Amino acid sequence: MPDDHWGEAVKACVVLKKGKTADAGDIIAFCRKRIAAYKVPKSIDFLPELSRTGSGKIFKKALKERHSVRP
């Protein structure tokens, strides 16, 4: 997603499994323990499902267009 300071920032789009719960803080803390700091998401969007292409792959372009709009 666009970022005023860095140009871009990492944002995660998450679909939780049925019956599972998590909040953005849980996911960010999990990532901080496992990946480099610059790869850790700055924000999390919880979605009911991810858009998919006709072949069943995640439609990344639609996610980028939906979530790259500046507030």
CHARMM-style PDB file with segment names, atoms N, HN, CA, C and O in Angstrom:
ATOM      1  N   MET     1       0.836  -1.174   0.000  1.00  0.00      PROA
ATOM      2  CA  MET     1       0.000   0.000   0.000  1.00  0.00      PROA
ATOM      3  C   MET     1       0.882   1.238   0.000  1.00  0.00      PROA
ATOM      4  O   MET     1       2.022   1.178   0.459  1.00  0.00      PROA
ATOM      5  N   PRO     2       0.388   2.343  -0.497  1.00  0.00      PROA
ATOM      6  CA  PRO     2       1.184   3.575  -0.527  1.00  0.00      PROA
ATOM      7  C   PRO     2       1.516   4.064   0.887  1.00  0.00      PROA
ATOM      8  O   PRO     2       0.720   3.919   1.815  1.00  0.00      PROA
ATOM      9  N   ASP     3       2.689   4.635   1.022  1.00  0.00      PROA
ATOM     10  HN  ASP     3       3.336   4.753   0.268  1.00  0.00      PROA
ATOM     11  CA  ASP     3       3.138   5.167   2.307  1.00  0.00      PROA
ATOM     12  C   ASP     3       3.809   6.515   2.052  1.00  0.00      PROA
ATOM     13  O   ASP     3       4.657   6.634   1.168  1.00  0.00      PROA
ATOM     14  N   ASP     4       3.428   7.523   2.825  1.00  0.00      PROA
ATOM     15  HN  ASP     4       2.738   7.426   3.543  1.00  0.00      PROA
ATOM     16  CA  ASP     4       3.985   8.859   2.615  1.00  0.00      PROA
ATOM     17  C   ASP     4       5.486   8.923   2.885  1.00  0.00      PROA
ATOM     18  O   ASP     4       6.201   9.678   2.228  1.00  0.00      PROA
ATOM     19  N   HSD     5       5.959   8.148   3.831  1.00  0.00      PROA
ATOM     20  HN  HSD     5       5.378   7.534   4.365  1.00  0.00      PROA
ATOM     21  CA  HSD     5       7.369   8.205   4.210  1.00  0.00      PROA
ATOM     22  C   HSD     5       8.240   7.307   3.338  1.00  0.00      PROA
ATOM     23  O   HSD     5       9.266   7.754   2.825  1.00  0.00      PROA
ATOM     24  N   TRP     6       7.844   6.042   3.163  1.00  0.00      PROA
ATOM     25  HN  TRP     6       7.010   5.679   3.580  1.00  0.00      PROA
ATOM     26  CA  TRP     6       8.674   5.054   2.461  1.00  0.00      PROA
ATOM     27  C   TRP     6       8.285   4.835   1.010  1.00  0.00      PROA
ATOM     28  O   TRP     6       9.028   4.195   0.266  1.00  0.00      PROA
ATOM     29  N   GLY     7       7.156   5.342   0.598  1.00  0.00      PROA
ATOM     30  HN  GLY     7       6.552   5.862   1.202  1.00  0.00      PROA
ATOM     31  CA  GLY     7       6.683   5.089  -0.763  1.00  0.00      PROA
ATOM     32  C   GLY     7       5.700   3.931  -0.800  1.00  0.00      PROA
ATOM     33  O   GLY     7       4.634   4.031  -1.408  1.00  0.00      PROA
ATOM     34  N   GLU     8       6.064   2.827  -0.144  1.00  0.00      PROA
ATOM     35  HN  GLU     8       6.930   2.746   0.349  1.00  0.00      PROA
ATOM     36  CA  GLU     8       5.193   1.663  -0.017  1.00  0.00      PROA
ATOM     37  C   GLU     8       5.354   1.070   1.367  1.00  0.00      PROA
ATOM     38  O   GLU     8       6.414   1.182   1.983  1.00  0.00      PROA
ATOM     39  N   ALA     9       4.298   0.439   1.850  1.00  0.00      PROA
ATOM     40  HN  ALA     9       3.437   0.349   1.350  1.00  0.00      PROA
ATOM     41  CA  ALA     9       4.328  -0.265   3.131  1.00  0.00      PROA
ATOM     42  C   ALA     9       3.633  -1.611   2.946  1.00  0.00      PROA
ATOM     43  O   ALA     9       2.767  -1.764   2.085  1.00  0.00      PROA
ATOM     44  N   VAL    10       4.023  -2.575   3.763  1.00  0.00      PROA
ATOM     45  HN  VAL    10       4.726  -2.450   4.463  1.00  0.00      PROA
ATOM     46  CA  VAL    10       3.446  -3.914   3.677  1.00  0.00      PROA
ATOM     47  C   VAL    10       2.094  -3.935   4.379  1.00  0.00      PROA
ATOM     48  O   VAL    10       1.952  -3.460   5.506  1.00  0.00      PROA
ATOM     49  N   LYS    11       1.109  -4.493   3.691  1.00  0.00      PROA
ATOM     50  HN  LYS    11       1.224  -4.879   2.775  1.00  0.00      PROA
ATOM     51  CA  LYS    11      -0.222  -4.684   4.251  1.00  0.00      PROA
ATOM     52  C   LYS    11      -0.592  -6.139   4.014  1.00  0.00      PROA
ATOM     53  O   LYS    11      -0.360  -6.667   2.926  1.00  0.00      PROA
ATOM     54  N   ALA    12      -1.161  -6.790   5.014  1.00  0.00      PROA
ATOM     55  HN  ALA    12      -1.349  -6.362   5.897  1.00  0.00      PROA
ATOM     56  CA  ALA    12      -1.576  -8.182   4.863  1.00  0.00      PROA
ATOM     57  C   ALA    12      -3.089  -8.250   4.746  1.00  0.00      PROA
ATOM     58  O   ALA    12      -3.807  -7.564   5.473  1.00  0.00      PROA
ATOM     59  N   CYS    13      -3.565  -9.074   3.836  1.00  0.00      PROA
ATOM     60  HN  CYS    13      -2.981  -9.632   3.245  1.00  0.00      PROA
ATOM     61  CA  CYS    13      -4.986  -9.367   3.695  1.00  0.00      PROA
ATOM     62  C   CYS    13      -5.163 -10.798   4.183  1.00  0.00      PROA
ATOM     63  O   CYS    13      -4.590 -11.731   3.619  1.00  0.00      PROA
ATOM     64  N   VAL    14      -5.959 -10.966   5.233  1.00  0.00      PROA
ATOM     65  HN  VAL    14      -6.425 -10.208   5.691  1.00  0.00      PROA
ATOM     66  CA  VAL    14      -6.061 -12.249   5.919  1.00  0.00      PROA
ATOM     67  C   VAL    14      -7.494 -12.763   5.895  1.00  0.00      PROA
ATOM     68  O   VAL    14      -8.442 -12.018   6.145  1.00  0.00      PROA
ATOM     69  N   VAL    15      -7.632 -14.047   5.589  1.00  0.00      PROA
ATOM     70  HN  VAL    15      -6.862 -14.652   5.386  1.00  0.00      PROA
ATOM     71  CA  VAL    15      -8.910 -14.741   5.695  1.00  0.00      PROA
ATOM     72  C   VAL    15      -8.731 -15.791   6.788  1.00  0.00      PROA
ATOM     73  O   VAL    15      -7.930 -16.715   6.654  1.00  0.00      PROA
ATOM     74  N   LEU    16      -9.487 -15.633   7.866  1.00  0.00      PROA
ATOM     75  HN  LEU    16     -10.139 -14.882   7.975  1.00  0.00      PROA
ATOM     76  CA  LEU    16      -9.391 -16.584   8.976  1.00  0.00      PROA
ATOM     77  C   LEU    16     -10.204 -17.838   8.674  1.00  0.00      PROA
ATOM     78  O   LEU    16     -11.249 -17.777   8.027  1.00  0.00      PROA
ATOM     79  N   LYS    17      -9.704 -18.973   9.153  1.00  0.00      PROA
ATOM     80  HN  LYS    17      -8.855 -19.022   9.679  1.00  0.00      PROA
ATOM     81  CA  LYS    17     -10.454 -20.217   9.021  1.00  0.00      PROA
ATOM     82  C   LYS    17     -11.682 -20.143   9.916  1.00  0.00      PROA
ATOM     83  O   LYS    17     -11.685 -19.424  10.914  1.00  0.00      PROA
ATOM     84  N   LYS    18     -12.721 -20.884   9.560  1.00  0.00      PROA
ATOM     85  HN  LYS    18     -12.718 -21.469   8.749  1.00  0.00      PROA
ATOM     86  CA  LYS    18     -13.949 -20.896  10.360  1.00  0.00      PROA
ATOM     87  C   LYS    18     -13.625 -21.293  11.787  1.00  0.00      PROA
ATOM     88  O   LYS    18     -12.896 -22.254  12.031  1.00  0.00      PROA
ATOM     89  N   GLY    19     -14.178 -20.540  12.722  1.00  0.00      PROA
ATOM     90  HN  GLY    19     -14.771 -19.760  12.524  1.00  0.00      PROA
ATOM     91  CA  GLY    19     -13.999 -20.839  14.131  1.00  0.00      PROA
ATOM     92  C   GLY    19     -12.708 -20.314  14.722  1.00  0.00      PROA
ATOM     93  O   GLY    19     -12.493 -20.450  15.927  1.00  0.00      PROA
ATOM     94  N   LYS    20     -11.848 -19.724  13.926  1.00  0.00      PROA
ATOM     95  HN  LYS    20     -12.022 -19.613  12.947  1.00  0.00      PROA
ATOM     96  CA  LYS    20     -10.575 -19.192  14.413  1.00  0.00      PROA
ATOM     97  C   LYS    20     -10.686 -17.683  14.605  1.00  0.00      PROA
ATOM     98  O   LYS    20     -11.424 -17.004  13.890  1.00  0.00      PROA
ATOM     99  N   THR    21      -9.949 -17.179  15.570  1.00  0.00      PROA
ATOM    100  HN  THR    21      -9.350 -17.731  16.151  1.00  0.00      PROA
ATOM    101  CA  THR    21      -9.933 -15.741  15.817  1.00  0.00      PROA
ATOM    102  C   THR    21      -8.498 -15.267  15.928  1.00  0.00      PROA
ATOM    103  O   THR    21      -7.607 -16.016  16.330  1.00  0.00      PROA
ATOM    104  N   ALA    22      -8.293 -14.034  15.572  1.00  0.00      PROA
ATOM    105  HN  ALA    22      -9.016 -13.426  15.246  1.00  0.00      PROA
ATOM    106  CA  ALA    22      -6.986 -13.377  15.698  1.00  0.00      PROA
ATOM    107  C   ALA    22      -7.243 -11.895  15.515  1.00  0.00      PROA
ATOM    108  O   ALA    22      -8.219 -11.490  14.884  1.00  0.00      PROA
ATOM    109  N   ASP    23      -6.364 -11.103  16.068  1.00  0.00      PROA
ATOM    110  HN  ASP    23      -5.571 -11.432  16.580  1.00  0.00      PROA
ATOM    111  CA  ASP    23      -6.466  -9.676  15.788  1.00  0.00      PROA
ATOM    112  C   ASP    23      -5.173  -9.237  15.123  1.00  0.00      PROA
ATOM    113  O   ASP    23      -4.205  -9.994  15.052  1.00  0.00      PROA
ATOM    114  N   ALA    24      -5.175  -8.015  14.642  1.00  0.00      PROA
ATOM    115  HN  ALA    24      -5.962  -7.401  14.700  1.00  0.00      PROA
ATOM    116  CA  ALA    24      -4.020  -7.511  13.896  1.00  0.00      PROA
ATOM    117  C   ALA    24      -2.754  -7.578  14.729  1.00  0.00      PROA
ATOM    118  O   ALA    24      -1.690  -7.915  14.210  1.00  0.00      PROA
ATOM    119  N   GLY    25      -2.853  -7.264  16.008  1.00  0.00      PROA
ATOM    120  HN  GLY    25      -3.717  -6.990  16.430  1.00  0.00      PROA
ATOM    121  CA  GLY    25      -1.683  -7.311  16.889  1.00  0.00      PROA
ATOM    122  C   GLY    25      -1.074  -8.702  16.990  1.00  0.00      PROA
ATOM    123  O   GLY    25       0.148  -8.849  17.018  1.00  0.00      PROA
ATOM    124  N   ASP    26      -1.928  -9.726  17.046  1.00  0.00      PROA
ATOM    125  HN  ASP    26      -2.920  -9.607  17.023  1.00  0.00      PROA
ATOM    126  CA  ASP    26      -1.448 -11.114  17.101  1.00  0.00      PROA
ATOM    127  C   ASP    26      -0.648 -11.462  15.849  1.00  0.00      PROA
ATOM    128  O   ASP    26       0.426 -12.057  15.934  1.00  0.00      PROA
ATOM    129  N   ILE    27      -1.172 -11.091  14.706  1.00  0.00      PROA
ATOM    130  HN  ILE    27      -2.045 -10.607  14.637  1.00  0.00      PROA
ATOM    131  CA  ILE    27      -0.522 -11.436  13.438  1.00  0.00      PROA
ATOM    132  C   ILE    27       0.782 -10.666  13.267  1.00  0.00      PROA
ATOM    133  O   ILE    27       1.784 -11.232  12.830  1.00  0.00      PROA
ATOM    134  N   ILE    28       0.776  -9.399  13.602  1.00  0.00      PROA
ATOM    135  HN  ILE    28      -0.038  -8.939  13.957  1.00  0.00      PROA
ATOM    136  CA  ILE    28       1.997  -8.595  13.488  1.00  0.00      PROA
ATOM    137  C   ILE    28       3.071  -9.124  14.448  1.00  0.00      PROA
ATOM    138  O   ILE    28       4.241  -9.205  14.077  1.00  0.00      PROA
ATOM    139  N   ALA    29       2.686  -9.482  15.671  1.00  0.00      PROA
ATOM    140  HN  ALA    29       1.735  -9.417  15.973  1.00  0.00      PROA
ATOM    141  CA  ALA    29       3.647 -10.040  16.632  1.00  0.00      PROA
ATOM    142  C   ALA    29       4.219 -11.366  16.121  1.00  0.00      PROA
ATOM    143  O   ALA    29       5.417 -11.614  16.257  1.00  0.00      PROA
ATOM    144  N   PHE    30       3.378 -12.211  15.539  1.00  0.00      PROA
ATOM    145  HN  PHE    30       2.405 -12.009  15.428  1.00  0.00      PROA
ATOM    146  CA  PHE    30       3.820 -13.482  14.969  1.00  0.00      PROA
ATOM    147  C   PHE    30       4.864 -13.226  13.880  1.00  0.00      PROA
ATOM    148  O   PHE    30       5.901 -13.887  13.840  1.00  0.00      PROA
ATOM    149  N   CYS    31       4.584 -12.271  13.004  1.00  0.00      PROA
ATOM    150  HN  CYS    31       3.741 -11.734  13.037  1.00  0.00      PROA
ATOM    151  CA  CYS    31       5.501 -11.955  11.905  1.00  0.00      PROA
ATOM    152  C   CYS    31       6.820 -11.384  12.417  1.00  0.00      PROA
ATOM    153  O   CYS    31       7.881 -11.718  11.889  1.00  0.00      PROA
ATOM    154  N   ARG    32       6.770 -10.531  13.434  1.00  0.00      PROA
ATOM    155  HN  ARG    32       5.908 -10.260  13.863  1.00  0.00      PROA
ATOM    156  CA  ARG    32       7.986  -9.910  13.977  1.00  0.00      PROA
ATOM    157  C   ARG    32       8.986 -10.953  14.475  1.00  0.00      PROA
ATOM    158  O   ARG    32      10.197 -10.745  14.398  1.00  0.00      PROA
ATOM    159  N   LYS    33       8.474 -12.072  14.984  1.00  0.00      PROA
ATOM    160  HN  LYS    33       7.490 -12.240  15.047  1.00  0.00      PROA
ATOM    161  CA  LYS    33       9.341 -13.127  15.504  1.00  0.00      PROA
ATOM    162  C   LYS    33       9.988 -13.955  14.396  1.00  0.00      PROA
ATOM    163  O   LYS    33      10.986 -14.635  14.631  1.00  0.00      PROA
ATOM    164  N   ARG    34       9.420 -13.898  13.186  1.00  0.00      PROA
ATOM    165  HN  ARG    34       8.609 -13.345  12.995  1.00  0.00      PROA
ATOM    166  CA  ARG    34       9.830 -14.845  12.154  1.00  0.00      PROA
ATOM    167  C   ARG    34      10.440 -14.248  10.890  1.00  0.00      PROA
ATOM    168  O   ARG    34      11.140 -14.945  10.155  1.00  0.00      PROA
ATOM    169  N   ILE    35      10.186 -12.971  10.629  1.00  0.00      PROA
ATOM    170  HN  ILE    35       9.618 -12.405  11.226  1.00  0.00      PROA
ATOM    171  CA  ILE    35      10.695 -12.394   9.385  1.00  0.00      PROA
ATOM    172  C   ILE    35      11.375 -11.051   9.641  1.00  0.00      PROA
ATOM    173  O   ILE    35      11.226 -10.460  10.711  1.00  0.00      PROA
ATOM    174  N   ALA    36      12.107 -10.587   8.665  1.00  0.00      PROA
ATOM    175  HN  ALA    36      12.228 -11.066   7.796  1.00  0.00      PROA
ATOM    176  CA  ALA    36      12.825  -9.312   8.772  1.00  0.00      PROA
ATOM    177  C   ALA    36      11.843  -8.167   9.025  1.00  0.00      PROA
ATOM    178  O   ALA    36      10.709  -8.193   8.547  1.00  0.00      PROA
ATOM    179  N   ALA    37      12.285  -7.177   9.771  1.00  0.00      PROA
ATOM    180  HN  ALA    37      13.207  -7.156  10.160  1.00  0.00      PROA
ATOM    181  CA  ALA    37      11.428  -6.066  10.191  1.00  0.00      PROA
ATOM    182  C   ALA    37      10.786  -5.354   9.000  1.00  0.00      PROA
ATOM    183  O   ALA    37       9.626  -4.952   9.079  1.00  0.00      PROA
ATOM    184  N   TYR    38      11.523  -5.192   7.899  1.00  0.00      PROA
ATOM    185  HN  TYR    38      12.466  -5.519   7.835  1.00  0.00      PROA
ATOM    186  CA  TYR    38      10.952  -4.474   6.763  1.00  0.00      PROA
ATOM    187  C   TYR    38       9.855  -5.265   6.045  1.00  0.00      PROA
ATOM    188  O   TYR    38       9.113  -4.700   5.242  1.00  0.00      PROA
ATOM    189  N   LYS    39       9.747  -6.561   6.326  1.00  0.00      PROA
ATOM    190  HN  LYS    39      10.349  -7.020   6.978  1.00  0.00      PROA
ATOM    191  CA  LYS    39       8.718  -7.395   5.719  1.00  0.00      PROA
ATOM    192  C   LYS    39       7.458  -7.523   6.585  1.00  0.00      PROA
ATOM    193  O   LYS    39       6.438  -8.033   6.122  1.00  0.00      PROA
ATOM    194  N   VAL    40       7.525  -7.066   7.825  1.00  0.00      PROA
ATOM    195  HN  VAL    40       8.354  -6.652   8.201  1.00  0.00      PROA
ATOM    196  CA  VAL    40       6.395  -7.188   8.749  1.00  0.00      PROA
ATOM    197  C   VAL    40       5.277  -6.239   8.301  1.00  0.00      PROA
ATOM    198  O   VAL    40       5.535  -5.065   8.035  1.00  0.00      PROA
ATOM    199  N   PRO    41       4.038  -6.737   8.216  1.00  0.00      PROA
ATOM    200  CA  PRO    41       2.930  -5.865   7.808  1.00  0.00      PROA
ATOM    201  C   PRO    41       2.746  -4.707   8.780  1.00  0.00      PROA
ATOM    202  O   PRO    41       2.869  -4.864   9.995  1.00  0.00      PROA
ATOM    203  N   LYS    42       2.450  -3.546   8.216  1.00  0.00      PROA
ATOM    204  HN  LYS    42       2.350  -3.418   7.230  1.00  0.00      PROA
ATOM    205  CA  LYS    42       2.156  -2.365   9.039  1.00  0.00      PROA
ATOM    206  C   LYS    42       0.679  -2.327   9.388  1.00  0.00      PROA
ATOM    207  O   LYS    42       0.282  -1.702  10.372  1.00  0.00      PROA
ATOM    208  N   SER    43      -0.143  -3.003   8.573  1.00  0.00      PROA
ATOM    209  HN  SER    43       0.179  -3.511   7.774  1.00  0.00      PROA
ATOM    210  CA  SER    43      -1.573  -3.079   8.843  1.00  0.00      PROA
ATOM    211  C   SER    43      -2.114  -4.408   8.316  1.00  0.00      PROA
ATOM    212  O   SER    43      -1.502  -5.057   7.468  1.00  0.00      PROA
ATOM    213  N   ILE    44      -3.272  -4.791   8.839  1.00  0.00      PROA
ATOM    214  HN  ILE    44      -3.770  -4.264   9.528  1.00  0.00      PROA
ATOM    215  CA  ILE    44      -3.908  -6.053   8.480  1.00  0.00      PROA
ATOM    216  C   ILE    44      -5.352  -5.759   8.094  1.00  0.00      PROA
ATOM    217  O   ILE    44      -6.047  -5.027   8.798  1.00  0.00      PROA
ATOM    218  N   ASP    45      -5.804  -6.324   6.982  1.00  0.00      PROA
ATOM    219  HN  ASP    45      -5.239  -6.918   6.409  1.00  0.00      PROA
ATOM    220  CA  ASP    45      -7.216  -6.276   6.608  1.00  0.00      PROA
ATOM    221  C   ASP    45      -7.753  -7.690   6.695  1.00  0.00      PROA
ATOM    222  O   ASP    45      -7.183  -8.615   6.116  1.00  0.00      PROA
ATOM    223  N   PHE    46      -8.857  -7.860   7.424  1.00  0.00      PROA
ATOM    224  HN  PHE    46      -9.320  -7.108   7.894  1.00  0.00      PROA
ATOM    225  CA  PHE    46      -9.512  -9.154   7.512  1.00  0.00      PROA
ATOM    226  C   PHE    46     -10.626  -9.188   6.471  1.00  0.00      PROA
ATOM    227  O   PHE    46     -11.510  -8.331   6.459  1.00  0.00      PROA
ATOM    228  N   LEU    47     -10.568 -10.189   5.601  1.00  0.00      PROA
ATOM    229  HN  LEU    47      -9.850 -10.885   5.611  1.00  0.00      PROA
ATOM    230  CA  LEU    47     -11.523 -10.322   4.504  1.00  0.00      PROA
ATOM    231  C   LEU    47     -12.295 -11.632   4.641  1.00  0.00      PROA
ATOM    232  O   LEU    47     -11.782 -12.594   5.212  1.00  0.00      PROA
ATOM    233  N   PRO    48     -13.527 -11.677   4.121  1.00  0.00      PROA
ATOM    234  CA  PRO    48     -14.285 -12.932   4.155  1.00  0.00      PROA
ATOM    235  C   PRO    48     -13.716 -13.966   3.178  1.00  0.00      PROA
ATOM    236  O   PRO    48     -13.809 -15.171   3.410  1.00  0.00      PROA
ATOM    237  N   GLU    49     -13.126 -13.476   2.083  1.00  0.00      PROA
ATOM    238  HN  GLU    49     -13.050 -12.497   1.895  1.00  0.00      PROA
ATOM    239  CA  GLU    49     -12.480 -14.364   1.099  1.00  0.00      PROA
ATOM    240  C   GLU    49     -11.570 -13.530   0.216  1.00  0.00      PROA
ATOM    241  O   GLU    49     -11.690 -12.306   0.161  1.00  0.00      PROA
ATOM    242  N   LEU    50     -10.661 -14.202  -0.472  1.00  0.00      PROA
ATOM    243  HN  LEU    50     -10.564 -15.197  -0.428  1.00  0.00      PROA
ATOM    244  CA  LEU    50      -9.759 -13.539  -1.409  1.00  0.00      PROA
ATOM    245  C   LEU    50     -10.309 -13.684  -2.818  1.00  0.00      PROA
ATOM    246  O   LEU    50     -10.806 -14.748  -3.188  1.00  0.00      PROA
ATOM    247  N   SER    51     -10.223 -12.628  -3.598  1.00  0.00      PROA
ATOM    248  HN  SER    51      -9.819 -11.764  -3.298  1.00  0.00      PROA
ATOM    249  CA  SER    51     -10.646 -12.691  -4.995  1.00  0.00      PROA
ATOM    250  C   SER    51      -9.751 -13.674  -5.735  1.00  0.00      PROA
ATOM    251  O   SER    51      -8.549 -13.747  -5.483  1.00  0.00      PROA
ATOM    252  N   ARG    52     -10.349 -14.425  -6.645  1.00  0.00      PROA
ATOM    253  HN  ARG    52     -11.326 -14.365  -6.849  1.00  0.00      PROA
ATOM    254  CA  ARG    52      -9.589 -15.413  -7.409  1.00  0.00      PROA
ATOM    255  C   ARG    52      -9.829 -15.228  -8.904  1.00  0.00      PROA
ATOM    256  O   ARG    52     -10.868 -14.730  -9.338  1.00  0.00      PROA
ATOM    257  N   THR    53      -8.823 -15.651  -9.673  1.00  0.00      PROA
ATOM    258  HN  THR    53      -7.979 -16.055  -9.320  1.00  0.00      PROA
ATOM    259  CA  THR    53      -8.948 -15.611 -11.125  1.00  0.00      PROA
ATOM    260  C   THR    53      -9.767 -16.813 -11.592  1.00  0.00      PROA
ATOM    261  O   THR    53     -10.149 -17.665 -10.789  1.00  0.00      PROA
ATOM    262  N   GLY    54     -10.029 -16.871 -12.879  1.00  0.00      PROA
ATOM    263  HN  GLY    54      -9.719 -16.179 -13.531  1.00  0.00      PROA
ATOM    264  CA  GLY    54     -10.770 -18.004 -13.433  1.00  0.00      PROA
ATOM    265  C   GLY    54     -10.083 -19.334 -13.218  1.00  0.00      PROA
ATOM    266  O   GLY    54     -10.746 -20.370 -13.154  1.00  0.00      PROA
ATOM    267  N   SER    55      -8.751 -19.323 -13.105  1.00  0.00      PROA
ATOM    268  HN  SER    55      -8.213 -18.482 -13.157  1.00  0.00      PROA
ATOM    269  CA  SER    55      -8.011 -20.570 -12.893  1.00  0.00      PROA
ATOM    270  C   SER    55      -7.842 -20.890 -11.409  1.00  0.00      PROA
ATOM    271  O   SER    55      -7.201 -21.883 -11.065  1.00  0.00      PROA
ATOM    272  N   GLY    56      -8.415 -20.052 -10.512  1.00  0.00      PROA
ATOM    273  HN  GLY    56      -8.935 -19.245 -10.791  1.00  0.00      PROA
ATOM    274  CA  GLY    56      -8.376 -20.342  -9.088  1.00  0.00      PROA
ATOM    275  C   GLY    56      -7.227 -19.703  -8.327  1.00  0.00      PROA
ATOM    276  O   GLY    56      -7.121 -19.876  -7.112  1.00  0.00      PROA
ATOM    277  N   LYS    57      -6.372 -18.973  -9.014  1.00  0.00      PROA
ATOM    278  HN  LYS    57      -6.459 -18.832 -10.000  1.00  0.00      PROA
ATOM    279  CA  LYS    57      -5.258 -18.306  -8.332  1.00  0.00      PROA
ATOM    280  C   LYS    57      -5.756 -17.017  -7.679  1.00  0.00      PROA
ATOM    281  O   LYS    57      -6.755 -16.438  -8.105  1.00  0.00      PROA
ATOM    282  N   ILE    58      -5.045 -16.579  -6.638  1.00  0.00      PROA
ATOM    283  HN  ILE    58      -4.234 -17.049  -6.291  1.00  0.00      PROA
ATOM    284  CA  ILE    58      -5.406 -15.332  -5.981  1.00  0.00      PROA
ATOM    285  C   ILE    58      -5.207 -14.185  -6.965  1.00  0.00      PROA
ATOM    286  O   ILE    58      -4.153 -14.067  -7.590  1.00  0.00      PROA
ATOM    287  N   PHE    59      -6.219 -13.350  -7.094  1.00  0.00      PROA
ATOM    288  HN  PHE    59      -7.075 -13.446  -6.587  1.00  0.00      PROA
ATOM    289  CA  PHE    59      -6.211 -12.234  -8.040  1.00  0.00      PROA
ATOM    290  C   PHE    59      -5.520 -11.044  -7.365  1.00  0.00      PROA
ATOM    291  O   PHE    59      -6.172 -10.166  -6.799  1.00  0.00      PROA
ATOM    292  N   LYS    60      -4.179 -11.038  -7.439  1.00  0.00      PROA
ATOM    293  HN  LYS    60      -3.649 -11.751  -7.899  1.00  0.00      PROA
ATOM    294  CA  LYS    60      -3.371 -10.046  -6.747  1.00  0.00      PROA
ATOM    295  C   LYS    60      -3.643  -8.626  -7.229  1.00  0.00      PROA
ATOM    296  O   LYS    60      -3.621  -7.686  -6.436  1.00  0.00      PROA
ATOM    297  N   LYS    61      -3.895  -8.470  -8.503  1.00  0.00      PROA
ATOM    298  HN  LYS    61      -3.913  -9.234  -9.148  1.00  0.00      PROA
ATOM    299  CA  LYS    61      -4.146  -7.132  -9.050  1.00  0.00      PROA
ATOM    300  C   LYS    61      -5.386  -6.510  -8.399  1.00  0.00      PROA
ATOM    301  O   LYS    61      -5.381  -5.322  -8.075  1.00  0.00      PROA
ATOM    302  N   ALA    62      -6.434  -7.294  -8.208  1.00  0.00      PROA
ATOM    303  HN  ALA    62      -6.437  -8.259  -8.471  1.00  0.00      PROA
ATOM    304  CA  ALA    62      -7.658  -6.788  -7.568  1.00  0.00      PROA
ATOM    305  C   ALA    62      -7.374  -6.389  -6.122  1.00  0.00      PROA
ATOM    306  O   ALA    62      -7.885  -5.371  -5.655  1.00  0.00      PROA
ATOM    307  N   LEU    63      -6.574  -7.171  -5.411  1.00  0.00      PROA
ATOM    308  HN  LEU    63      -6.159  -7.998  -5.790  1.00  0.00      PROA
ATOM    309  CA  LEU    63      -6.214  -6.827  -4.035  1.00  0.00      PROA
ATOM    310  C   LEU    63      -5.431  -5.524  -3.996  1.00  0.00      PROA
ATOM    311  O   LEU    63      -5.702  -4.656  -3.166  1.00  0.00      PROA
ATOM    312  N   LYS    64      -4.468  -5.388  -4.887  1.00  0.00      PROA
ATOM    313  HN  LYS    64      -4.248  -6.092  -5.562  1.00  0.00      PROA
ATOM    314  CA  LYS    64      -3.651  -4.170  -4.922  1.00  0.00      PROA
ATOM    315  C   LYS    64      -4.510  -2.950  -5.223  1.00  0.00      PROA
ATOM    316  O   LYS    64      -4.351  -1.905  -4.592  1.00  0.00      PROA
ATOM    317  N   GLU    65      -5.425  -3.081  -6.188  1.00  0.00      PROA
ATOM    318  HN  GLU    65      -5.554  -3.930  -6.701  1.00  0.00      PROA
ATOM    319  CA  GLU    65      -6.279  -1.945  -6.547  1.00  0.00      PROA
ATOM    320  C   GLU    65      -7.207  -1.571  -5.395  1.00  0.00      PROA
ATOM    321  O   GLU    65      -7.424  -0.392  -5.118  1.00  0.00      PROA
ATOM    322  N   ARG    66      -7.745  -2.574  -4.738  1.00  0.00      PROA
ATOM    323  HN  ARG    66      -7.569  -3.532  -4.963  1.00  0.00      PROA
ATOM    324  CA  ARG    66      -8.681  -2.328  -3.620  1.00  0.00      PROA
ATOM    325  C   ARG    66      -7.996  -1.703  -2.423  1.00  0.00      PROA
ATOM    326  O   ARG    66      -8.572  -0.841  -1.760  1.00  0.00      PROA
ATOM    327  N   HSD    67      -6.774  -2.123  -2.137  1.00  0.00      PROA
ATOM    328  HN  HSD    67      -6.306  -2.824  -2.675  1.00  0.00      PROA
ATOM    329  CA  HSD    67      -6.114  -1.730  -0.893  1.00  0.00      PROA
ATOM    330  C   HSD    67      -5.020  -0.679  -1.067  1.00  0.00      PROA
ATOM    331  O   HSD    67      -4.374  -0.304  -0.089  1.00  0.00      PROA
ATOM    332  N   SER    68      -4.803  -0.206  -2.267  1.00  0.00      PROA
ATOM    333  HN  SER    68      -5.328  -0.511  -3.061  1.00  0.00      PROA
ATOM    334  CA  SER    68      -3.748   0.784  -2.447  1.00  0.00      PROA
ATOM    335  C   SER    68      -4.282   2.207  -2.488  1.00  0.00      PROA
ATOM    336  O   SER    68      -3.518   3.148  -2.704  1.00  0.00      PROA
ATOM    337  N   VAL    69      -5.558   2.372  -2.288  1.00  0.00      PROA
ATOM    338  HN  VAL    69      -6.179   1.607  -2.112  1.00  0.00      PROA
ATOM    339  CA  VAL    69      -6.156   3.716  -2.290  1.00  0.00      PROA
ATOM    340  C   VAL    69      -5.774   4.431  -1.004  1.00  0.00      PROA
ATOM    341  O   VAL    69      -5.954   3.905   0.094  1.00  0.00      PROA
ATOM    342  N   ARG    70      -5.253   5.619  -1.158  1.00  0.00      PROA
ATOM    343  HN  ARG    70      -5.107   6.046  -2.050  1.00  0.00      PROA
ATOM    344  CA  ARG    70      -4.890   6.419   0.027  1.00  0.00      PROA
ATOM    345  C   ARG    70      -6.154   6.911   0.703  1.00  0.00      PROA
ATOM    346  O   ARG    70      -7.118   7.284   0.035  1.00  0.00      PROA
ATOM    347  N   PRO    71      -6.149   6.912   2.054  1.00  0.00      PROA
ATOM    348  CA  PRO    71      -7.339   7.374   2.794  1.00  0.00      PROA
ATOM    349  C   PRO    71      -7.579   8.852   2.584  1.00  0.00      PROA
ATOM    350  OT1 PRO    71      -8.534   9.407   3.130  1.00  0.00      PROA
TER     351      PRO     71
END
